[in-house]
Amino acid sequence: MEAQAAKQSSSSSSSLAKPTASQQRKIITVASIAAGIQFGWALQLSLLTPYVQLLGIPHTWAAFIWLCGPISGMLVQPIVGYHSDRCTSRFGRRRPFIAAGSTLVAIAIFLIGFAADLGHLFGDSYDRTPKPRAIAFFVVGFWILDVANNMLQGPCRALLADLAAADQGKTRTANSLFSFFMAVGNVMGFAAGSYTHLYHLFPFTKTKACDVYCANLKSCFFISIALLLSLTALALYTVPENRNPLSDSDDPRSAAAATSEIVMEDMHGAMDSNGIWYRPSPPHTKKQPFFREIFGALRSLERPMWTLLLVTCLNWIAWFPFLLFDTDWMGREVYGGEVGDDGAYAAGVRAGSMGLMLNSVVLGVVSLAVELLARGIGMVNRLWGCVNILLAICLGMTVLITKLAQSTRRFQAGSTDPLPPPNGVRAGALMLFSVLGIPLAVTYSVPFALASIFSNSSGAGQGLSLGVLNLAIVFPQMLISVISGPWDALFGGGNLPAFVMGAVAAAVSGILAMTLLPSPTKDDASPPIKGGGGRNNQIA
């Protein structure tokens, strides 16, 4: 009898591990939302700085604005993850948050793009800066955008983990596809931002308060809103969720209706008729308040998850200096310009933007190969460790490229304006941007996949686990934002001190990933499933 049950369990598990064509389409559709999210972020990176100058935002406000990213990420993702794990809406657990996040992104982008027009409508002058009312609309829109993006990305990744049905391979593939579509959005956003005549498609965007540059920004944002809402609507329409069949309910009829949708069930969780995996919350945590649940989740984390948080934290300490100052490094150290200079510095920033485009292309290609690379190397932790070592080498190479640029610096005759660096130096810098797409692809996929796998083995909710992982990302961002300026000044200014610090952090994270971070086994993510439904196979 036991042998027969084991055989049935084994066959059910193997059938679960094989993704059907329908499941693959659902995973791709949900992952494609990342292209709409990242399209908007790429536009911000390439277009918002001159727009901020147009509005006249002072430096004190600028620091306040950029703090909203890590602050909202620290608060919003765990809160949204917690509630999405327990959502009992008839539309599903994740879909209501995805729909609300997309709507808020559209509202935020509208406020940012039309800040100058709204400011003028409420009393700003055309020819005076700063424009306080426009700045107010911009700041509100920017904060809403950060909150909405965190509200959107967490449930998207959690829904991907649900669709992966606790299978390791599908979990890594789903996160790799999310990373791939992020790269697609980057390329599209940088390309749209570099084209200066898009406003001809929307002639009404050019107004007395909004010049050609501002009108082009608004036109790009219109395209961004249309892309995000279209991809989100497609995903919400084609990837249905049932009401959470494992949630608490005081209504027996609702519980019975939910349970009838379960097609596979055992003590580890259940799969509904849409192929979405549900894991029950531990009984002692179901009725606890949110913050007590968060602290309880942190206290109950097992060693693999703590190691993952440590490696992720060090990894992002390495990444953030370069992600924040990559184009500035090209303008100042490589091209020898000064901030605000329309000559060498502007040329360096444009070259850095080209490097970001190349980085995004490599990111997209490698994202599709992450699963193959993991199989080839043998262990996921070894793959992550190797690319972190590569990240450390690349960040260290910024010192070499900077010294070569300085030693070969040439100036225009009778002027102190530097000429562009030699072709070899420029090629080396662009090659550096390109190679960094390899570790970035792994950073955007593997940690999230591991968090999903470890949460499966520990019984934690996907949403809450991904929210906790996000804490290991936003704390380094806040740390770098605070200390990077004084740290660079301590060594005479420039970006190299922060890059060298990042190289050390990357090397340490690589070593820890290979030595302390466990590579998940099949048992961590593939619990036995018994066929059936209804009350005969209740969750224990």
MOMO-V555339 format. One record per backbone hydrogen bond with DSSP energy under -1.0 kcal/mol. CO is the residue of the C=O (numbers start at 1). NH is the residue of the N-H. E is the energy in kcal/mol with one decimal. If there is no record, write none. Layout:
co=CO nh=NH e=E
co=CO nh=NH e=E
This chain:
co=1 nh=5 e=-2.2
co=2 nh=6 e=-2.8
co=3 nh=7 e=-2.4
co=4 nh=8 e=-2.4
co=5 nh=9 e=-2.8
co=6 nh=10 e=-2.8
co=7 nh=11 e=-2.6
co=8 nh=12 e=-2.3
co=9 nh=13 e=-2.3
co=10 nh=14 e=-2.5
co=11 nh=15 e=-2.2
co=12 nh=16 e=-2.1
co=13 nh=17 e=-2.0
co=20 nh=24 e=-2.4
co=21 nh=25 e=-2.2
co=22 nh=26 e=-2.1
co=23 nh=27 e=-2.5
co=24 nh=28 e=-2.5
co=25 nh=29 e=-2.5
co=26 nh=30 e=-2.5
co=27 nh=31 e=-2.6
co=28 nh=32 e=-1.8
co=30 nh=33 e=-1.4
co=31 nh=34 e=-1.8
co=32 nh=35 e=-1.4
co=33 nh=37 e=-2.0
co=34 nh=38 e=-2.9
co=35 nh=39 e=-1.9
co=36 nh=40 e=-1.2
co=37 nh=41 e=-1.5
co=38 nh=42 e=-2.8
co=39 nh=43 e=-1.7
co=40 nh=44 e=-1.8
co=41 nh=45 e=-2.3
co=42 nh=46 e=-2.0
co=43 nh=47 e=-2.4
co=44 nh=48 e=-1.6
co=47 nh=51 e=-1.1
co=48 nh=52 e=-2.8
co=49 nh=53 e=-1.8
co=50 nh=54 e=-2.0
co=51 nh=55 e=-1.8
co=52 nh=56 e=-1.1
co=52 nh=57 e=-1.8
co=55 nh=131 e=-2.5
co=58 nh=62 e=-2.1
co=59 nh=63 e=-2.2
co=60 nh=64 e=-1.4
co=61 nh=65 e=-2.7
co=62 nh=66 e=-2.2
co=65 nh=68 e=-1.5
co=67 nh=71 e=-1.9
co=68 nh=72 e=-2.6
co=69 nh=73 e=-2.3
co=70 nh=74 e=-2.2
co=71 nh=75 e=-1.6
co=72 nh=76 e=-3.3
co=75 nh=79 e=-1.5
co=76 nh=80 e=-3.3
co=77 nh=81 e=-2.9
co=78 nh=82 e=-2.5
co=79 nh=83 e=-2.3
co=80 nh=84 e=-2.7
co=81 nh=85 e=-1.8
co=89 nh=92 e=-1.7
co=94 nh=98 e=-2.1
co=95 nh=99 e=-2.7
co=96 nh=100 e=-2.2
co=97 nh=101 e=-2.7
co=98 nh=102 e=-2.3
co=99 nh=103 e=-2.0
co=100 nh=104 e=-2.3
co=101 nh=105 e=-2.2
co=102 nh=106 e=-2.1
co=103 nh=107 e=-2.1
co=104 nh=108 e=-2.7
co=105 nh=109 e=-2.7
co=106 nh=110 e=-1.9
co=107 nh=111 e=-2.1
co=108 nh=112 e=-2.4
co=109 nh=113 e=-2.8
co=110 nh=114 e=-2.3
co=112 nh=115 e=-1.2
co=114 nh=118 e=-3.0
co=115 nh=119 e=-2.7
co=116 nh=120 e=-2.1
co=117 nh=121 e=-2.3
co=118 nh=122 e=-1.6
co=119 nh=124 e=-2.8
co=120 nh=123 e=-1.5
co=131 nh=135 e=-2.5
co=132 nh=136 e=-2.1
co=133 nh=137 e=-2.1
co=134 nh=138 e=-2.4
co=135 nh=139 e=-2.9
co=136 nh=140 e=-2.4
co=137 nh=141 e=-2.6
co=138 nh=142 e=-2.6
co=139 nh=143 e=-2.4
co=140 nh=144 e=-2.5
co=141 nh=145 e=-2.3
co=142 nh=146 e=-2.0
co=143 nh=147 e=-2.4
co=144 nh=148 e=-3.0
co=145 nh=149 e=-2.6
co=146 nh=150 e=-2.1
co=147 nh=151 e=-2.1
co=148 nh=152 e=-1.5
co=149 nh=153 e=-2.9
co=150 nh=154 e=-1.3
co=152 nh=156 e=-1.6
co=153 nh=157 e=-2.5
co=154 nh=158 e=-2.4
co=155 nh=159 e=-2.8
co=156 nh=160 e=-2.0
co=157 nh=161 e=-2.1
co=158 nh=162 e=-2.3
co=159 nh=163 e=-2.6
co=160 nh=164 e=-1.7
co=162 nh=165 e=-1.3
co=162 nh=277 e=-2.0
co=164 nh=167 e=-1.4
co=167 nh=171 e=-2.2
co=168 nh=172 e=-2.6
co=169 nh=173 e=-2.4
co=170 nh=174 e=-2.7
co=171 nh=175 e=-2.0
co=172 nh=176 e=-2.1
co=173 nh=177 e=-2.4
co=174 nh=178 e=-1.9
co=175 nh=179 e=-2.1
co=176 nh=180 e=-2.4
co=177 nh=181 e=-2.6
co=178 nh=182 e=-1.6
co=179 nh=183 e=-1.9
co=180 nh=184 e=-2.1
co=181 nh=185 e=-2.4
co=182 nh=186 e=-2.2
co=183 nh=187 e=-2.5
co=184 nh=188 e=-2.4
co=185 nh=189 e=-2.6
co=186 nh=190 e=-2.9
co=187 nh=191 e=-2.3
co=188 nh=192 e=-2.6
co=189 nh=193 e=-2.5
co=190 nh=194 e=-1.4
co=197 nh=200 e=-1.4
co=198 nh=201 e=-2.2
co=202 nh=205 e=-2.2
co=203 nh=206 e=-1.3
co=210 nh=207 e=-1.5
co=211 nh=215 e=-2.9
co=212 nh=216 e=-2.4
co=213 nh=217 e=-2.0
co=214 nh=218 e=-2.4
co=215 nh=219 e=-2.2
co=216 nh=220 e=-2.3
co=217 nh=221 e=-2.2
co=218 nh=222 e=-2.2
co=219 nh=223 e=-1.8
co=220 nh=224 e=-2.2
co=221 nh=225 e=-2.7
co=222 nh=226 e=-2.4
co=223 nh=227 e=-2.5
co=224 nh=228 e=-2.6
co=225 nh=229 e=-2.6
co=226 nh=230 e=-2.0
co=227 nh=231 e=-2.5
co=228 nh=232 e=-2.6
co=229 nh=233 e=-2.6
co=230 nh=234 e=-2.3
co=231 nh=235 e=-2.2
co=232 nh=236 e=-2.9
co=233 nh=237 e=-2.0
co=234 nh=238 e=-2.3
co=235 nh=239 e=-1.9
co=244 nh=247 e=-1.0
co=251 nh=255 e=-2.2
co=252 nh=256 e=-2.6
co=253 nh=257 e=-2.4
co=254 nh=258 e=-2.5
co=255 nh=259 e=-2.7
co=256 nh=260 e=-1.8
co=258 nh=261 e=-1.5
co=259 nh=262 e=-1.7
co=261 nh=273 e=-1.1
co=263 nh=532 e=-1.6
co=264 nh=271 e=-2.6
co=269 nh=266 e=-2.4
co=270 nh=278 e=-3.4
co=271 nh=263 e=-2.8
co=271 nh=264 e=-1.6
co=272 nh=275 e=-1.9
co=276 nh=272 e=-2.1
co=278 nh=270 e=-2.5
co=282 nh=285 e=-2.0
co=289 nh=293 e=-2.2
co=290 nh=294 e=-2.4
co=291 nh=295 e=-2.4
co=292 nh=296 e=-2.3
co=293 nh=297 e=-2.6
co=294 nh=298 e=-2.3
co=295 nh=299 e=-2.4
co=296 nh=300 e=-2.0
co=302 nh=306 e=-1.9
co=303 nh=307 e=-2.6
co=304 nh=308 e=-2.2
co=305 nh=309 e=-2.4
co=306 nh=310 e=-2.2
co=307 nh=311 e=-2.7
co=308 nh=312 e=-2.7
co=309 nh=313 e=-2.5
co=310 nh=314 e=-2.3
co=311 nh=315 e=-2.4
co=312 nh=316 e=-2.3
co=313 nh=317 e=-1.8
co=314 nh=318 e=-1.6
co=315 nh=319 e=-1.6
co=316 nh=320 e=-2.5
co=319 nh=323 e=-2.5
co=320 nh=324 e=-2.4
co=321 nh=325 e=-1.8
co=322 nh=326 e=-1.3
co=325 nh=329 e=-2.6
co=326 nh=330 e=-1.8
co=327 nh=331 e=-2.2
co=328 nh=332 e=-2.8
co=329 nh=333 e=-1.2
co=329 nh=334 e=-1.9
co=330 nh=335 e=-2.1
co=331 nh=337 e=-2.5
co=338 nh=341 e=-2.5
co=341 nh=346 e=-1.0
co=343 nh=347 e=-2.1
co=344 nh=348 e=-2.3
co=345 nh=349 e=-2.4
co=346 nh=350 e=-2.3
co=347 nh=351 e=-2.2
co=348 nh=352 e=-2.4
co=349 nh=353 e=-2.2
co=350 nh=354 e=-1.9
co=351 nh=355 e=-2.1
co=352 nh=356 e=-2.1
co=353 nh=357 e=-1.8
co=354 nh=358 e=-2.3
co=355 nh=359 e=-2.5
co=356 nh=360 e=-2.2
co=357 nh=361 e=-1.9
co=358 nh=362 e=-2.3
co=359 nh=363 e=-2.6
co=360 nh=364 e=-2.3
co=361 nh=365 e=-2.1
co=362 nh=366 e=-2.9
co=363 nh=367 e=-2.0
co=364 nh=368 e=-1.1
co=366 nh=369 e=-1.2
co=369 nh=373 e=-2.7
co=370 nh=374 e=-2.6
co=371 nh=375 e=-2.0
co=372 nh=376 e=-2.5
co=373 nh=377 e=-2.7
co=374 nh=378 e=-1.9
co=379 nh=383 e=-1.7
co=380 nh=384 e=-2.5
co=381 nh=385 e=-2.3
co=382 nh=386 e=-2.4
co=383 nh=387 e=-2.2
co=384 nh=388 e=-1.7
co=385 nh=389 e=-1.8
co=386 nh=390 e=-2.0
co=387 nh=391 e=-2.2
co=388 nh=392 e=-2.2
co=389 nh=393 e=-2.2
co=390 nh=394 e=-2.4
co=391 nh=395 e=-2.5
co=392 nh=396 e=-2.1
co=393 nh=397 e=-1.8
co=396 nh=399 e=-1.2
co=397 nh=401 e=-2.6
co=398 nh=402 e=-2.2
co=399 nh=403 e=-2.4
co=400 nh=404 e=-2.4
co=401 nh=405 e=-2.3
co=402 nh=406 e=-2.4
co=403 nh=407 e=-2.4
co=404 nh=408 e=-1.3
co=406 nh=409 e=-1.0
co=410 nh=419 e=-3.4
co=412 nh=415 e=-2.0
co=417 nh=412 e=-2.3
co=422 nh=426 e=-2.2
co=423 nh=427 e=-2.9
co=424 nh=428 e=-2.2
co=425 nh=429 e=-2.3
co=426 nh=430 e=-2.5
co=427 nh=431 e=-2.4
co=428 nh=432 e=-1.9
co=429 nh=433 e=-2.1
co=430 nh=434 e=-2.2
co=431 nh=435 e=-2.8
co=432 nh=436 e=-2.0
co=434 nh=437 e=-1.6
co=435 nh=438 e=-2.0
co=436 nh=440 e=-1.6
co=437 nh=441 e=-1.7
co=438 nh=442 e=-1.4
co=439 nh=443 e=-2.4
co=440 nh=444 e=-2.1
co=442 nh=446 e=-2.1
co=445 nh=449 e=-2.1
co=446 nh=450 e=-2.8
co=447 nh=451 e=-2.3
co=448 nh=452 e=-2.0
co=449 nh=453 e=-2.4
co=450 nh=454 e=-3.2
co=451 nh=455 e=-2.0
co=452 nh=456 e=-1.6
co=453 nh=457 e=-1.7
co=454 nh=458 e=-1.6
co=455 nh=459 e=-1.4
co=455 nh=460 e=-1.1
co=461 nh=465 e=-2.3
co=462 nh=466 e=-2.5
co=463 nh=467 e=-1.8
co=464 nh=468 e=-2.4
co=465 nh=469 e=-2.2
co=466 nh=470 e=-1.7
co=470 nh=473 e=-1.2
co=470 nh=474 e=-2.4
co=471 nh=475 e=-1.9
co=473 nh=477 e=-1.2
co=474 nh=478 e=-2.4
co=475 nh=479 e=-2.4
co=476 nh=480 e=-3.0
co=477 nh=481 e=-2.2
co=478 nh=482 e=-1.6
co=479 nh=483 e=-2.6
co=480 nh=484 e=-2.2
co=483 nh=487 e=-2.7
co=484 nh=488 e=-2.6
co=485 nh=489 e=-2.4
co=486 nh=490 e=-2.0
co=488 nh=493 e=-3.1
co=489 nh=492 e=-1.7
co=495 nh=499 e=-1.8
co=496 nh=500 e=-2.8
co=497 nh=501 e=-2.2
co=498 nh=502 e=-2.2
co=499 nh=503 e=-2.1
co=500 nh=504 e=-2.1
co=501 nh=505 e=-2.2
co=502 nh=506 e=-2.6
co=503 nh=507 e=-2.2
co=504 nh=508 e=-2.4
co=505 nh=509 e=-2.6
co=506 nh=510 e=-2.3
co=507 nh=511 e=-2.1
co=508 nh=512 e=-2.6
co=509 nh=513 e=-2.4
co=510 nh=514 e=-1.7
co=511 nh=515 e=-1.7
co=512 nh=516 e=-2.8
co=512 nh=517 e=-1.8
co=521 nh=524 e=-1.3
co=522 nh=525 e=-1.1
co=522 nh=526 e=-1.4
co=530 nh=265 e=-2.4
